[in-house]
Every structure is written in structure tokens, then in C-alpha cells.
Amino acid sequence: MCGIVGYVGFREAAPILLGGLRRLEYRGYDSAGIATLHEGKLYLLKAQGRVDDLLARLNGRRLPGHIGIAHTRWATHGEPSDINAHPHTDMRGIVALIHNGIIENYASLRTELERKGYAFRSQTDTEVLAHLIEAFWIGCDFETAVRRALSLVVGAYGLAIISPREPDTLIIARKGSPLILGIGEGEYIVASDASAIVEHTRQVIYLEDGEMAIVRPTGYVVKSIENVEKTKEICTIEWSLEQIERGGFEHFMLKEIFEQPTSLENTLRGRIHPGRPEVQLGGLLPVRDRLLQARRIILVGCGTSWHAGLVGEYLIESLARIPVEVEYASEFRYRDPILYPDDVVIAISQSGETADTLAAVREARARGALVLGICNVVGSSIARETEAGVYLHAGPEIGVASTKAFTSQVAVLAMLALMLARGRTLTDAEILVYVEELYQIPEKIRRILDIRPAIQELAQRFKDVTNFLYLGRGPNFPVALEGALKLKEISYIHAEGYPAAEMKHGPIALIDENMPVVFIALHDGTYEKILSNIQEVRARRGQVIAITDALDPTLEELASAILQIPGTLDPFTPLLAVVPLQLLAYEIAVLRGCDVDKPRNLAKSVTVE
């Protein structure tokens, strides 16, 4: 989750590192720090808070050197503070390092080091590594000391390490936390995310688990932790610097909400075509036969990706009639799952680095299931460790609260359902109807974005409430969950999503005149039931906000507010219904003065368990 950036080359390191921290701040913003090397001296500066707080402490001073590391933290061990901020050093100041991950056996390692006389300054697990490297750096070189230290570590890490003893060497290592090495001309940039690299180079290599790289201005070598040299493929980052800028929008989240018509067009491009009753998911061609013969499909994900999986369950079961289960990736491997050889497990993740989802992938592969991936980041761990998959092509998502990734995930699951249904449960003529409607979804989202003024007015009315309830049925029950999650994440208003029929089995006790209830009230087979649920809320003086695709007198009389969206085929309604809920959460959060792109206690891409 933390942001890591390192540099070695011919330029001043500090400006590049600080610029990288700006790009990576969405990965953690509890504290920040930087270290550079110059003429055998370590220059170190840390600050609790955000990158701006670090810059204020720097106060225009120059941190000299052509090599350095920098870090923006999402706290795990030890509260946010100057002392707990990275980089961490050993007692003698011969090692400085930054870390993303969790050292699970840090307590026993720390006890042993303290017994040997090592003094600790922080409460972090990371500081253990600095002392370990120092302890092993006797009668060997820098690389060997790092390797020996890592051999004792249990847990996950993405590391960047420098030393005044080796002033032109940057060592990086990975196990369970992403690391990318950007390759320039006479310079190298390492980061936990490509957003810190793309400004300088688009040529990168991706470190795999159990690999380390020794990087100098003259070149680099990649080895296993066991000291076996590796040959790595150089890849090209697909997206540009302009795509990770706000582009005139006040927040990344708003930009990404408004990018959804384009991001969905990119997701659909080349995969469906008007007039052609087929879906082409090229990434699944190598496993297409096994997929078509699946006994069941298991979708795993976390947070918003789990919600997308719930929509996918409705889509695949209703269109292709294949049994689907949706699992929290965080629980999957801990409950001893029963998997059969003809099961297909599909991991859903925006970043492709979500630690829990990656662990589920490895568990499913170890048990013999076919494991596929749906992710957004090319070259990510899930993309590399699954047997096949589909990229979203949604473009970089910087806002911590996911928006465009969700709609692209649902679109991919819709195409998967149609691919599986063709010739099995649906005729070509029926497939064509779905394909042509799916092709129209981006333009319908553009029309929804035009009602932003009405949503802003609604946000003004409800910005000071303390609770929200979101209700939906069928494929829009997961949309209710997603709408509630968005509101919780960025406005800090307590919100819950439920199937509408479940309201009377408990949540109805909460309803009074101060409780706004958002109903996804679309004119499908459940509409009359939804109206009954709305009546139950109104009978208890609750305030009803209705998302609907058509007005009628009954709904107009019952609802306190109505947001109308275009109509579509029932399976695709989540793609439209979620958009006003994203905007409502955003507008309420802005009115409450919340930091929309960096909500408290959260970070993008959860790479620790």
C-alpha cells in the first residue's frame, strides 16, 4: 500500500523522488520521507503527514546526490509519526531503506537483535530489516548482506535500500509487494507503481516474488534471493503522463467518474461490434474450451471488485446458466475451499496487486483449478500469475475510491457471460440484441453525467445526515452495496446496502424522518416489489431517494427525490444505476470538506493482508 520510489543516475535525485512521491501519495499519506547520498554522506528527512508536510520541513533546502529513495506511508506497525516514517536506518547509519509490506516475524527478530545490543527508535516492523542488514554486513558485500537478511524474513516486502558504503548502488527486492524498475538512458527509477515512472521512461521490468535487482548508473542485474541471475523482459507502459493528471477536474475521482464513457468504450473496443452476434475476448482463447466446460465459476475479489463479482454472478447465471459463487478473496484461502479440476476461479482486481486476491489466486492454482484474471494494470502480479485473463483497458485509476474500474469490470463480466451463453442458452439473434445494447451503454452514461446539477442539489439536502440506507434487487443489490461503500469511503457517513426485501428483516428498525433511503427502482420484474418496499419506508416517515429509468405517478408521489437514468436491458442496469450513486457520494463528500482523493485510513491497491 505504501508508495516507494528510488533513483540512481546522472541527475539530482531529490526532485525526481519528490515528484514520484506526489504521484504515489494515493497509496498512503500518513507520513513521508526521503534519503539521498552524496560524497559518502546520508541526507535523511522525514515528516508525519503528507508530502506537502515533508516539503514544508525541507523548506527549500537542497538534498544533494544522484541516488536516493523516498516513501509515502500507509501505517501498519506503529502510529503515524516522524519516528515511524520511512526511510529507516541502522544504528550506525550505514543502511537506509524503505519498505512496503509486513514482516510477520518482526517481533522475534527484534527480540533477538535487542538481545545482541541493537537499539530501536521506531515501533515499525521495517526497522528490523535495517539492523539485520547491518548485522550481516561483516566480511561480505552489500548485496550478500541484504540477501542474508532477507533469508530470515517471513512476510511480504517491496524494498529499496541504499548505503553510504556503496554510494552508487541501489538494491531492490520483492516478495508479495509490487516493484517496477524503470529503465532510462544512464538512469533508473524504481517504484511500487508505474505512475511515478512514466514521466521519465515507459520502458520497465517487473520484479517477480523472490527477486532482487542491483542497480547502478552503469546498469542493473536481476537475481533470485538465492543468487541465481535472471533474464527479464523489458515491457512498455501503455498509458501516458497526461492520463495520470487531473486534466482540469477538481479531483481524480470526479475525473474518473466522467471518464467512464471513454473507459467503457476502451473496454469494449475490438471485443464487440454492432451487427455481429459474438464477443471476442482474445485473452481467453487459450482456455476457451476449459471455460465452456466449467462445472462452476468462482469469482474472487475485495471491496469494489467483490461487488463487481456479485453483479457478474447475476450476469453469468442468468445468461449462460452456469453456477457461480462469489468469494471474498480475503477469506478464500483461510476456509479450506473445496475446488474441483473443472472449476474456474476468476480473480478480479483493478491493480492486479491486491494481496488477498493474489493469495487466493495462488491457493486456487495449488488446488488444480483453472485460474483467470480480470485486472486493469498490464504486467501486474495477477496478470502474470493467472493462466489467462482479460485486461480492462480502463486507463490509470488514481482516486482511492474506485469508479471507472467497477464499470469496466462489470462490462468484462457481461461480455464473458455472453461469450459463454452463445450457442448454449442464447441464439445468435438474442446475442445480437445484447451486444448492440451493451455498445450503447457509454453514450447512456454520458447522458447520466448531464444530471450532475440535480445530484449536487440533492447532496446539499442530505450532506449533514449521519446514516444512509441503499436498497436494490437482483443485479442492482450489489449496486446498493457499492453506492453505500462509496459514501462511507469518502464522506465518512455511515451507510449500508441491502437487498430491498431484507429491509423488513432488521434495517427497518432504523428508519425515521432523519433516515434517507436510496432505492434503485427500475422498471424490471421487481418494480412492483420495490414500490411495496418504498411504501414501507414512507409509512415510517423515511425519506426516499429513487433512481429510476421511467417516471410514473406512484413513484413521484412516494419519493422525496428522483434521479432518472436511461433505460437498458435488465442485465446491464448496474452499469447505469451506479453512476448517480458515485456522483452523489462525491458531491456530499465535497460539501462536507472531505479529502475525496485521499480518504482517511484508506489507500489505493491494498498490497498487505
N, C-alpha and C positions, 0 to 999 in steps of 0.2 A: 504494500500500500504506500509506503514511503517513496519519495522521489529521490533518485540517485543520479548524479551527473559527475563525470570526470573528464579531464582533458590532459593531453600531452601533445606538444607540438612546438611550432615556432612563434606562435602569438602569445600575448599576455593571457594567462589562463582565467584570471578573475572575472573579466567582463563576460566571457563565454559561459563560465559556470553560473554567474548570477542570472544571465539571460535564460540559461537552462532551468534554473530554479523557478523562474517566472512561469515557464511553460509547464512545469511539473507540479505546481502548487496544488492543483486539484487532487493530487494523490495523497496529500497530507499537509496540514498547516498549523500544527501545534507548536512547532519550533523550526528553526533553520540554522544552518551553519556552513562554513566554508574553510578550507585549508589549502594553502599553496606552499610550494617550496622554492627557495631562492638562495643560491650560494651557501648551501648546506644548512639553512635555517628554515624552520617550520613556522609559518604565519597562520594563526588559527583565530577564528571569530565565530561566536555562536550567540543566538538570542532566542528567548521564548517568544512565541507569536509567529507572525507571518514574515514573508520575505521582505516586506516593507520595514518591519522592525529590525531585521538584520541590516538593511541598507541604512537605516537611521543610526544604528550603532557604528556602522562603518564611517558614516559622516564624511564622505568624500575622500577618505584616506585610500591610498593605493596598497593593494596586496600584491607584491611583486612575484614573478615566477611564471614559467612556461609550462608548469604541471600543477595540477590540483584536483581536489574533489569537493563536492558540495551536496547538501542533503536538506530535504524538507520532510518533516517527521509527522507520522500518524502514530500516536503513543500506544505502546502495548505495555512494556515493563517500565514503570516509573512515570510519574505525572509529568505533564509538560513543564519544563523549566530550562534555564540556561545550562545547568549542570547536566541534565539528561539529554540535551540536544546533541546531535552528531555534528562533526566528527568526534570520535573518541580516540584517546591516546593511551599508551602505556605509561608506566611510572617515569621512564627516562626520556620520553618524547622522541623515541626512535621509530615509532609506528603510529600512523594516523589512519583511521578507516571509517567508512560509512557502511550502513547495513540496512537492508530491507528483509524482514522475515522474523522468525522467532527461534532462539536457541533453547530447545526444550530441556536440555540437561545443564543449563547455565548455573543452577543453584549448586549442584555437586561440583562443577568445575570451579566456581567461585570459592567454595569452601576449601578446596584443595589449594588453590592459589593463595588464599589468605593464610592458610597454614604455613605456606612457604615464605610469607612475608610481603606479599603483594598487597598494596593499599588501593582500595576502590574509591572513586569520587562520586560515582553516579549510582542510581538504582536500576540501570538498564542491564539487559542480558548481553548487549553488544560489547560492553567494555571488557567482558571476559575474553573476547577474541583478541583484543589489542594486547592484553597481558600474556595470553597464550603464545602469540607470535613472538613477543619479546623473549619469553621463556625458552622457546625452541631455537632462537636465533643465536646459537652458540656453536661455533665450529662448522657452520654451513652458510649457504647463501640465502638471500631474501626469499626467493621462490620456494626453497626447501622448507624454510621456517613456516611459511604460510601453509604449505601442503601438510606438514606435520600437525599444525594446529587444527586444520580442518578435519583431519582424520579422527579427532576426538569429539567432533561436534555432532550432536543429534538435533535435527530440526531443519529449518528452512533458512536459506540465506541468498541474497544478492549482495555482493561485496565489492567495494573499490578501496584499494589500500595503497598508500604511499609511505616513503620513509626518507628522511634526510641522509641516511646512509647510502641510498640508491636514488639520487636526485633526478634521474631521467627515466625512472621505471614506475609504471602504474600496473598493479596486479588486480585483476578482477576474477570473481568466481561466482558460480551459480549452483544452487540446489533448491528448487522449488519456488524461486522468485525470479522474475524475468530480468534479463540483461541483454542489451544490444550494443554492439561495437560499431560505431560509425567510422568509415574509412575515408579520409580526405587525402590531400596531397601534402605529405610531410606532417600530418597531424591526425589525431584520433580522438574521438569523442565517445564516451561510454554513457549509457543512460538506461534507466528502467523503463523508458517509454520513448518511442520514436519522435514524439513531439519536441523533445529537447535536442534532437539531432538534425531534423530535416532542414533547419535554417542553414546548416553548414555543409551537409552532404546527404545524398539519398542512397549511397552505397553502404550496406550494412551486412554484418553477420550476426546470427542469433546463437548465443551460447545455449547449449543443452545442459540439463541437470548433470552434475558431476564433472563439469568442465571448468577450466580456468584459462585465462589468457594473460600473457606477459607482454605488455605494450610499451614500446619506446618510440621516440620520434623516427627512428630508422626502420621500424617495422613491428610486427607482432607475431607471436606464436601461440597456438591454442593447444592445450594438453588436457588429458584427463587428470583428475585429482591423483590418480595412481602414476602419473608421469608418462603417459603414452601420448605421443604427439598426434594431433588430429588435423585433417584437411577439411576446411569449411567452405561451403558455397557462399559466394557474395550475392546478396539479394538487393533489389531496388525497392525503396519505399514508394508506394503508389501515389500517395497524396502529397499536396504541396503546402508551402508555408501559408498561403492565403486561406487554405481550408481550416487552419487552426487559429485564425484571427477572428475577432468578433464581427468584423465587417459592418460596423455602424450600429449594431444592436447593443442594447444596454447590458445584456448578459448573454453568456454562451447558451444557457438553457433556452432563452427566447429565440435566439438564432436557430438552435437545433429544432425547436418546435416548428418554426417557419420553414426550415429546410426539408420537412417531411415529404412534401410533394416531389421534390427533386430526389431525395434519398430513396423514396419508394420507386421512382422511375428507374433509378440506377439498379435497384434490387431486381426489378422485373425485366430489365433490358436484356434482350437476347434469350430470355427464358420462356416468355410467352409472346404471341403475336396475334393481333386481331385477324380473324378469319381462319386461324389454324387451331384445330382441336387437340393441342398437345402442349406438354410442358417439357422443357429441356433443361435439366439440372446436370450439367456436364460433370460436376464433381462427384456425382453418384453413379455414373455409368459403370465404373469398375465393380460396383457391388449391387447393381440393379436387380439381378436375379435373386440374390440372397434377401434383398429388401422386400421383393414381391412375395417371397415365400415365408416371411416372418410370421411366427406364431403370435407374437405381440411386440409392441413397440414401447419402450420405456424412455420417457423424456426426463432429463435431469437438468436442474438449474437452480439458481439462487435469486431471491429478490424479484426484480422485474422480469428476468429471464424465466423464472419459475412461473410467473403469471402468463408469459407468452406460451409456455408449455401447456398450461391449463387450457388456453384457447386452442392450442394445437390438438389437444385431446378431443375436444368437440369436433374440430375440423376433420381429423383423420377417421374418427369413429363414425361420424355422420355421413361422410362422403365415400370413404373406402371400406368401411365396416371391418376394420382391423382393431382388435383390442389394444387400448393404450393405457398405460399407467404414467402418472406424473409424480416424480420424487423430488424432495428437497435434496440437492446434492450434498448438503452438509450432514445429512443423516444416512445417506445411502450406504456407505461402506461400514457404518457402525452397527447396522442391524442385521448383518449376515444375510444379504439379499439372495433370493433363490433365482438363479439365471439358468436358462436352457440354451443349448447350442444354436437354436433357431430364433432366439430373441435378438432384437436390435435395440441397442441403447444409443440414444442421441443426446449429446451434451450441448446445451445452449448457453452461450456466454458472449457478451459484447466484446470484451477484451481478449478472450481466449486464454486468459491467465488466472482466472478465478480459482483460488487454491482448492476450495471444496469441490468444485466441479472437476478440476483436473484430477483430484484424488478419486472421484467417482469413475472417471474415465479409466484410470489405472486398475481400479478394482474390477470393473466390468471386463476389461481385456484379460486380466488374470483368470477370470472365471469362464473365458471362452466365448463370450458374446461378441457379435459384430458391433463395433463402436464407431459412431459417426459424430461429426461436429457441425454445429451451426454457429459461426462466430464472425466478427467484423474485422479483426486485425489479421492481415496476411502475415504468415510466418510465426504466429503466436504458438504457445505450447500446445494448446488443444488442437490447433490445426495440424501440428506436426505429429502428435501422438495418437490421433484417430486414424482409422483406416481409409476414410473418405469423408467428404462433407460438402458444405455449401457456405460460401462467403456471402455476407450481407451486402457488401459494397455500399454501405450507408455513409461512408466518409468518417473522419475522426469525430468522436463524441467526447467533448471536454467537460460539459456540465456533469456534475456528480449525479444529479437526478436524471436517469436515462429517459429519453423520449423517442428520438428517431430510431434508436436501436430496437425498441419494443415493436414499433410498427413494421420495421423491416423483418424482424424475427417472425412476426405473425404472417407476413406476406410469404416468407420462405416456407413456413409450415403449411400455408394454404396451397402453395404450388406443389409441395410434397404430397399433400392429400389428393390433389387432382391427378398427379402422376400415378399414384397407387390405385386410384379409382378407375382410371381409363381402361376400358375393356373388362373390368372386374365387376363394378357396380354401376358405372355410368357409361352411356353410349357416347360416341364422338359428338353427336348433336348436343347432348347435355353438357359435355365438357366444354364445348364451344361457348355456350351461354355463360358458364362460369369464367372462362378465360376472358371473354370480352368485357364482363363486368369488372373483373379484377384490374383490367387495363384502365378502367375509368376511375379507379379509386384516387390516384394522385390529384386529378382535377377536382374531385369532390372535396378533398381535404383543403384545397385552395379556397373553395367556397366557404368552408367552415372557418378558416382563418380570417375571413372578412367580417365575422361577427365578433371580433375581439372587443369592440366598444361595448357591446351588450354584456360581455363577460366582465369587463372592467367595472361596469355599473353594479353587477351582481357581487363582485368582490368587495366593493365599497360597503354594501349592505351587510356582508357576513364576515368581515375581517376581524371582528372582535369577539366572535363566539369561541367557546372553549372545546366544543365537540362537534363532529360531523358523522353522519352515517351514510354509507353508499350502498345501494341495493341494485342488483341486476339478476336476470335469469338466463339460463342457457349459456351460450358463449359470452354473454355480457356479465355474468357473475365474476369472471376473472378481471374484467374491465373495472368493476366496482372495487375489487381489491387493489388494482393498480391506481385508480383515482385516489383512494384513501392513502395509499403509500406515498404518492406524490405530495399530498397535502401535509402528511406527517413529516416527511423528509425535509421540506424546505420552509414551512411556516411554523412548525412546532405546535400545531393544533392537533389534539388527539382525534383520530379518525379511524373508523373501522369499516371494512367491506364485508357484506354478507350476501348469500343468495336471498332474494326477496322473500321467499316462502319461509325462511328461517327466522325472520324478524319476530314473529309471534312466539318463537320458542326461546325467548330471552331478551334480545335487544329492545323489544317494545317497551320494556320497563323503564328505559332511559328517556323515552320521548315525552317532551313537554313543549311549551311555546318557545323555548330557547334552543331547541334542537333542530338544525337544518338536516333534512334527509334528501339525498340526491338519488333519484330514480332514473335508471336507464329504461325508458318507457317507449320501446319501439313497436311498430305495428307488425308483430310477428305472431306466432302461435301462442305466445304467452301474454299478449297485451291485456286481455280481459282480466287475467290473474294479477297482473301488475296494477291495474286500476283498483282491484279489490285491496291490494296492499296499501295503495295510496289512501284509500278511504280509511283504512285502519289508522294511518298516521294522522290524517286530518281530524279523526274523531278524538284524538288525544292532543290536539292543538299544535302538532308538529308543523314545521314549515317545509313545504315540498318544493324542491328544485327538480324539474323534469327535463331530461334530454330525450327528445323525440324526433321522429322523422316525418311526422304529419300532425297537424293541429286538428283537434275535434272539440266540440263544446264541453264534453265531460271533463277532459283533461284541463282545459282552460279554466273551468270553474274550480277545480281542485287544487291546482298548482299555484304556489306563490310566485314562481318564476319559471319560464320555459325557454330553453335553448333548442332551436330547431336545426337539425342537420339533414343533409340529403339522404334519400333512401338508397338501399342497396340490397343485394341478396342476403338472406339471413346469416350464412356463414361468415360473411365479410363485414358484418356490422361492427365488430370490435375495432376494426381499422379506423372507423369514423367516430364511434362513440367516445374513444379515449381522448381525442384531440381537445374537445372543450374542457375535459377534466384536467388535462395538462395545463391549459391556459388558465383555468380557474385557480389551480394551486399556485401557479406563477404569480398571478395578479394579487392574490391575497398575501403571499409572502412579501412581495414588493411593498405593499401598503403597510405591512407590519414592520418594515425596516429590516427584514432578514437578509442575510448574505446568500442570495439564491444559488450562486455557483459553488459556494463553499459552506454548505450547512454544517452546523456544529456536530462534532463527533463522527462525521462521515468522511469517506474518501472514495475516490474512483478506483475501480479494479482492486477487489479485495484479495490480496495475494498472501494473506496469513489466515490460519484457522483460528 
